[in-house]
Amino acid sequence: MIQLNDDYRLTADKRQFIVEKRFIIEDKNSKKFGEVVWRNEAYIPSIESMIRWARNHYLYEYVQKFTNMQEVLNNTAKELNNIGKHITRKNV
C-alpha cells in the first residue's frame, strides 16, 4: 500500500491498481460512528492510466479550491464596496 496523502492511498491486485479514499462514518446510529474506513474509488489498469487519474484528480481538486477562493474574494470585494458606499453617504 502507498499512502498518496491523508485522504487517498493506492493498493493493487494482479489485475489493477486500486485507489482508496478515506471516509469517516458519520451515522450516529452506527456502532462504528467516527471510525475511519477506506472505500475503493477507482480501479486503474495500468501505470499510464494511474498517472492520468492522479493528474486529473489533483487538477480537479486545485480548480475547485481556486474557484471557492475566487468566490470568497468576489463576495468580500462586494461587501467592502457596499461598506464604502455606506461610509461615503454618511460623510457627505
N, C-alpha and C positions, 0 to 999 in steps of 0.2 A: 504494500500500500504506500502511496506517495501523497502526502498532505500538500495540497496546492495552496490553500490559505485557510483561514478559520472556518469557512463555510463549505469548502469543497475538498474532496480527496479523490484519488484515482486508484482503481483496482483493475485487475484483469483476470480473464479466464483464458482457455485455449483458443477461443474464437475472437475475442474483442476486448477493448478497454471499456471500463465502466466508470462513469463519473457519478459520484455520490454527493448529495447535498445534505447538509446538516439542518435538522429541524428540532425545535423544542416542542414537546407535547403541551398544548395549551388547553386541552379539555379538562376542566376542573373535576369532572366526574371520573376521569381515568385514574387507574391505580398508578400509572406512570407519569402523572402530571408533573411538568417541569423537567422531565428527563430529556436528554439529547438522544435523538435517533438519526440514523443515516438512511436516506432513500435514494434509490437509483434514479438518476436524472437523464443520463444519456448513455447509449450503447454505441461505441465507436469502433469500426472495423480495422482501422489502420493508423499508423503514426501520422501520416499526412492528414487524415481526417481529424485526428486529435488536435493537431496544430491549428487547423482551420476552426474547429469548435472553440478552442481556447481564445484564438484571436477574435472571433466574432462575439463570443460571450463577454470578454473583457471590454471590447469596444462598445457593446450594447450597454454594459454597466456604466462605463465612463460617460456615454451620451446621456443616460438617464440622470446621473449625478449632475452633469453640466446643465441639463435642461431644468432640473429642480433648482439649482443655484441661480440660474438666469431668471426664473420666475420670482424667486425671493428678492433678487436685486431689483427687478422691474416693479414689484409691489412696494418695496422700500422707497424707490425713487418717486412713485406716485404719492405715497404718504408724505414724504418730505416736501413735495411740490404743493400738496394741499396745506400743509402746515405753513409753508412760505406765503401762500396766498392769504391765509388767515392772519398771519402776523402783519403783512403789508396792509391789509384792510384796517386793522386796529391802529396802525401808526399814522394813517392818512387823516 
